[in-house]
Each structure stands twice: as C-alpha cells, then as structure tokens.
C-alpha cells in the first residue's frame, strides 16, 4: 500500500461518514418539519369544519325556533289539523 493511499484513505472515510451523518440529520429535520406542517394543517381543517358545523346547527335551531313559535301552530298540531299546520309552516320553511 502506497503512502498516498495511507494518507488519503482516513480522510476519505471521514468525509463519507460526515456526509452520511449530515444527510441523515438534514433528512430527519426536513421530514419532521413536513410532518408538523401536515399535522397543523389537519388540525386547522378540523377546526374549520367544526366551526362550520356549529354555524349550521345554530342556523337550524334559529329556524326551528321561528317555526315553533309561529302563532297558531300549537293549536293546529293539537287539533291534528294538517292543512292548517302546513299553511302556517310552509311560507317559513320556503323562506329559510
């Protein structure tokens, strides 16, 4: 084995090891950053969907209150007068 190879070989091995460790660390950091970004996006999307469901539910409850407190609806339901109930509720339901 020549002296040139004896001098170059340790530095070559050291360079390969440092490069491999550097690639591993950088890849690990990038993949963790991407994973955190994806997790945050999924959490934000979940919050948006939940907020939309709550808004829709509030709108439905408000509509139901308007229909429930319509004058004459309780009497029409108690007397089982379907036509009167439909006459009272239909304009409200079509306008909501």
MDAnalysis code that builds the backbone (N, CA, C; Angstrom):
import MDAnalysis as mda
import numpy as np

u = mda.Universe.empty(288, n_residues=96, atom_resindex=np.repeat(np.arange(96), 3), trajectory=True)
u.add_TopologyAttr("name", ["N", "CA", "C"] * 96)
u.add_TopologyAttr("resid", np.arange(1, 97))
u.add_TopologyAttr("resname", ["UNK", "UNK", "UNK", "UNK", "UNK", "UNK", "UNK", "UNK", "UNK", "UNK", "UNK", "UNK", "UNK", "UNK", "UNK", "UNK", "UNK", "UNK", "UNK", "UNK", "UNK", "UNK", "UNK", "UNK", "UNK", "UNK", "UNK", "UNK", "UNK", "UNK", "UNK", "UNK", "UNK", "UNK", "UNK", "UNK", "UNK", "UNK", "UNK", "UNK", "UNK", "UNK", "UNK", "UNK", "UNK", "UNK", "UNK", "UNK", "UNK", "UNK", "UNK", "UNK", "UNK", "UNK", "UNK", "UNK", "UNK", "UNK", "UNK", "UNK", "UNK", "UNK", "UNK", "UNK", "UNK", "UNK", "UNK", "UNK", "UNK", "UNK", "UNK", "UNK", "UNK", "UNK", "UNK", "UNK", "UNK", "UNK", "UNK", "UNK", "UNK", "UNK", "UNK", "UNK", "UNK", "UNK", "UNK", "UNK", "UNK", "UNK", "UNK", "UNK", "UNK", "UNK", "UNK", "UNK"])
u.atoms.positions = np.array([
    [0.849, -1.161, 0.000],
    [0.000, 0.000, 0.000],
    [0.905, 1.237, 0.000],
    [0.585, 2.159, -0.893],
    [1.437, 3.332, -1.034],
    [1.144, 4.354, 0.054],
    [2.074, 5.255, 0.249],
    [1.925, 6.290, 1.275],
    [0.774, 7.227, 0.944],
    [0.576, 7.464, -0.357],
    [-0.519, 8.329, -0.786],
    [-1.864, 7.742, -0.346],
    [-2.072, 6.452, -0.532],
    [-3.316, 5.788, -0.142],
    [-3.470, 5.779, 1.378],
    [-2.368, 5.607, 2.092],
    [-2.425, 5.609, 3.556],
    [-2.831, 6.979, 4.095],
    [-2.489, 8.058, 3.421],
    [-2.844, 9.403, 3.862],
    [-4.267, 9.748, 3.437],
    [-4.644, 9.403, 2.228],
    [-5.952, 9.785, 1.681],
    [-7.080, 8.952, 2.267],
    [-6.882, 7.678, 2.512],
    [-7.950, 6.768, 2.947],
    [-8.637, 7.201, 4.240],
    [-7.950, 7.587, 5.304],
    [-8.651, 8.022, 6.516],
    [-9.497, 9.275, 6.281],
    [-8.959, 10.226, 5.516],
    [-9.733, 11.443, 5.237],
    [-10.939, 11.146, 4.347],
    [-10.785, 10.211, 3.436],
    [-11.891, 9.810, 2.578],
    [-12.998, 9.136, 3.398],
    [-12.604, 8.238, 4.290],
    [-13.588, 7.578, 5.159],
    [-14.260, 8.590, 6.081],
    [-13.495, 9.524, 6.630],
    [-14.056, 10.557, 7.492],
    [-15.048, 11.426, 6.713],
    [-14.722, 11.766, 5.489],
    [-15.618, 12.568, 4.660],
    [-16.911, 11.816, 4.372],
    [-16.819, 10.540, 4.072],
    [-18.010, 9.730, 3.788],
    [-18.881, 9.612, 5.033],
    [-18.287, 9.403, 6.190],
    [-19.051, 9.275, 7.430],
    [-19.738, 10.597, 7.779],
    [-19.012, 11.702, 7.692],
    [-19.592, 13.017, 7.999],
    [-20.710, 13.339, 7.014],
    [-20.517, 13.018, 5.757],
    [-21.552, 13.257, 4.748],
    [-22.796, 12.427, 5.040],
    [-22.625, 11.164, 5.388],
    [-23.769, 10.298, 5.694],
    [-24.528, 10.818, 6.916],
    [-23.810, 11.212, 7.943],
    [-24.459, 11.759, 9.144],
    [-25.189, 13.056, 8.802],
    [-24.578, 13.917, 8.006],
    [-25.209, 15.170, 7.593],
    [-26.479, 14.928, 6.794],
    [-26.440, 13.992, 5.866],
    [-27.634, 13.663, 5.076],
    [-28.729, 13.130, 5.986],
    [-28.366, 12.269, 6.922],
    [-29.356, 11.715, 7.852],
    [-30.011, 12.820, 8.677],
    [-29.205, 13.723, 9.235],
    [-29.731, 14.799, 10.090],
    [-30.632, 15.730, 9.285],
    [-30.183, 16.132, 8.116],
    [-30.976, 17.052, 7.295],
    [-32.285, 16.389, 6.868],
    [-32.226, 15.140, 6.453],
    [-33.440, 14.423, 6.054],
    [-34.399, 14.295, 7.216],
    [-33.878, 14.008, 8.369],
    [-34.719, 13.883, 9.570],
    [-35.401, 15.210, 9.915],
    [-34.644, 16.306, 9.851],
    [-35.209, 17.622, 10.151],
    [-36.284, 18.013, 9.142],
    [-36.032, 17.768, 7.878],
    [-36.997, 18.124, 6.839],
    [-38.260, 17.288, 6.976],
    [-38.109, 15.995, 7.233],
    [-39.301, 15.142, 7.351],
    [-40.100, 15.512, 8.606],
    [-39.447, 15.860, 9.706],
    [-40.166, 16.289, 10.908],
    [-40.895, 17.601, 10.668],
    [-40.260, 18.518, 9.954],
    [-40.892, 19.799, 9.652],
    [-42.122, 19.584, 8.771],
    [-42.008, 18.736, 7.765],
    [-43.148, 18.453, 6.892],
    [-44.265, 17.763, 7.665],
    [-43.899, 16.858, 8.562],
    [-44.901, 16.158, 9.365],
    [-45.631, 17.137, 10.287],
    [-44.887, 18.049, 10.897],
    [-45.519, 19.055, 11.763],
    [-46.433, 19.974, 10.954],
    [-45.998, 20.350, 9.777],
    [-46.811, 21.217, 8.919],
    [-48.106, 20.513, 8.524],
    [-48.013, 19.252, 8.145],
    [-49.203, 18.484, 7.780],
    [-50.141, 18.331, 8.970],
    [-49.576, 18.049, 10.138],
    [-50.392, 17.919, 11.347],
    [-51.107, 19.223, 11.659],
    [-50.409, 20.336, 11.555],
    [-51.031, 21.635, 11.817],
    [-52.127, 21.947, 10.802],
    [-51.897, 21.605, 9.537],
    [-52.919, 21.828, 8.525],
    [-54.151, 20.969, 8.792],
    [-53.946, 19.728, 9.202],
    [-55.078, 18.855, 9.512],
    [-55.850, 19.363, 10.724],
    [-55.147, 19.837, 11.739],
    [-55.821, 20.387, 12.911],
    [-56.626, 21.633, 12.555],
    [-56.045, 22.495, 11.732],
    [-56.751, 23.710, 11.313],
    [-57.975, 23.365, 10.480],
    [-57.850, 22.398, 9.595],
    [-59.000, 21.971, 8.792],
    [-60.096, 21.403, 9.688],
    [-59.716, 20.664, 10.710],
    [-60.699, 20.139, 11.659],
    [-61.421, 21.250, 12.399],
    [-60.675, 22.287, 12.789],
    [-61.310, 23.433, 13.459],
    [-62.288, 24.145, 12.536],
    [-61.906, 24.309, 11.291],
    [-62.783, 24.986, 10.322],
    [-64.062, 24.188, 10.114],
    [-63.927, 22.885, 9.974],
    [-65.101, 22.035, 9.782],
    [-65.996, 22.086, 11.014],
    [-65.413, 22.028, 12.190],
    [-66.210, 22.106, 13.416],
    [-66.939, 23.431, 13.525],
    [-66.259, 24.518, 13.196],
    [-66.901, 25.836, 13.226],
    [-68.066, 25.906, 12.250],
    [-67.888, 25.331, 11.069],
    [-68.967, 25.337, 10.085],
    [-70.159, 24.517, 10.559],
    [-69.896, 23.374, 11.177],
    [-70.988, 22.564, 11.723],
    [-71.748, 23.328, 12.795],
    [-71.020, 24.037, 13.648],
    [-71.666, 24.805, 14.707],
    [-72.524, 25.913, 14.109],
    [-72.001, 26.607, 13.100],
    [-72.789, 27.668, 12.456],
    [-74.067, 27.110, 11.836],
    [-73.952, 25.979, 11.157],
    [-75.137, 25.363, 10.547],
    [-76.143, 24.940, 11.618],
    [-75.651, 24.379, 12.708],
    [-76.542, 23.945, 13.785],
    [-77.261, 25.138, 14.406],
    [-76.550, 26.236, 14.604],
    [-77.172, 27.441, 15.155],
    [-78.248, 27.959, 14.199],
    [-77.957, 27.948, 12.900],
    [-78.944, 28.393, 11.909],
    [-80.176, 27.496, 11.935],
    [-79.973, 26.191, 12.078],
    [-81.106, 25.260, 12.139],
    [-81.940, 25.487, 13.401],
    [-81.277, 25.716, 14.513],
    [-82.006, 25.960, 15.765],
    [-82.805, 27.254, 15.676],
    [-82.211, 28.281, 15.089],
    [-82.944, 29.542, 14.924],
    [-84.158, 29.358, 14.028],
    [-83.999, 28.605, 12.955],
    [-85.125, 28.332, 12.060],
    [-86.204, 27.540, 12.781],
    [-85.795, 26.564, 13.566],
    [-86.763, 25.751, 14.307],
    [-87.512, 26.600, 15.332],
    [-86.828, 27.547, 15.951],
    [-87.498, 28.433, 16.903],
    [-88.547, 29.298, 16.211],
    [-88.201, 29.803, 15.047],
    [-89.159, 30.626, 14.304],
    [-90.404, 29.813, 13.979],
    [-90.201, 28.586, 13.521],
    [-91.338, 27.738, 13.175],
    [-92.110, 27.350, 14.434],
    [-91.402, 27.017, 15.494],
    [-92.072, 26.541, 16.718],
    [-92.903, 27.629, 17.370],
    [-92.462, 28.863, 17.284],
    [-93.190, 29.944, 17.941],
    [-94.165, 30.671, 17.004],
    [-94.489, 30.057, 15.901],
    [-95.469, 30.637, 14.992],
    [-96.848, 30.606, 15.647],
    [-97.521, 31.726, 15.602],
    [-98.845, 31.828, 16.221],
    [-99.818, 30.897, 15.519],
    [-100.483, 30.080, 16.307],
    [-101.497, 29.172, 15.787],
    [-100.977, 27.786, 15.469],
    [-99.670, 27.593, 15.435],
    [-99.121, 26.276, 15.094],
    [-99.406, 25.258, 16.186],
    [-99.291, 25.659, 17.443],
    [-99.546, 24.729, 18.541],
    [-100.990, 24.235, 18.505],
    [-101.919, 25.132, 18.244],
    [-103.333, 24.734, 18.189],
    [-103.586, 23.808, 16.996],
    [-102.946, 24.098, 15.860],
    [-103.119, 23.242, 14.682],
    [-102.562, 21.849, 14.936],
    [-101.452, 21.768, 15.648],
    [-100.875, 20.460, 15.957],
    [-101.709, 19.702, 16.980],
    [-102.229, 20.417, 17.974],
    [-103.058, 19.755, 18.983],
    [-104.347, 19.216, 18.373],
    [-104.921, 19.967, 17.449],
    [-106.165, 19.515, 16.831],
    [-105.905, 18.602, 15.636],
    [-104.623, 18.321, 15.387],
    [-104.187, 17.449, 14.296],
    [-104.706, 17.930, 12.945],
    [-104.750, 19.243, 12.785],
    [-105.170, 19.855, 11.532],
    [-103.944, 20.043, 10.645],
    [-103.731, 19.067, 9.788],
    [-102.537, 19.053, 8.956],
    [-102.511, 20.220, 7.970],
    [-103.627, 20.527, 7.373],
    [-103.688, 21.608, 6.393],
    [-103.351, 22.958, 7.028],
    [-103.865, 23.213, 8.213],
    [-103.586, 24.479, 8.891],
    [-102.108, 24.564, 9.273],
    [-101.547, 23.456, 9.741],
    [-100.124, 23.442, 10.112],
    [-99.259, 23.700, 8.884],
    [-99.595, 23.047, 7.773],
    [-98.832, 23.275, 6.544],
    [-98.968, 24.709, 6.058],
    [-100.173, 25.265, 6.174],
    [-100.387, 26.645, 5.755],
    [-99.539, 27.607, 6.586],
    [-99.372, 27.321, 7.864],
    [-98.584, 28.196, 8.729],
    [-97.086, 28.013, 8.537],
    [-96.640, 26.795, 8.333],
    [-95.208, 26.482, 8.314],
    [-94.585, 26.595, 6.931],
    [-95.335, 26.326, 5.910],
    [-94.778, 26.292, 4.553],
    [-94.109, 27.610, 4.135],
    [-94.712, 28.778, 4.360],
    [-94.004, 30.016, 3.978],
    [-92.701, 30.215, 4.742],
    [-92.689, 29.809, 5.998],
    [-91.461, 29.949, 6.795],
    [-90.379, 29.005, 6.292],
    [-90.780, 27.770, 6.001],
    [-89.806, 26.781, 5.552],
    [-89.234, 27.128, 4.186],
    [-90.033, 27.680, 3.311],
    [-89.529, 28.030, 1.983],
    [-88.646, 29.273, 2.033],
    [-88.869, 30.143, 3.012],
    [-88.077, 31.378, 3.101],
    [-86.792, 31.215, 3.868],
    [-86.582, 30.087, 4.556],
    [-85.382, 29.918, 5.371],
    [-84.290, 29.266, 4.635],
])
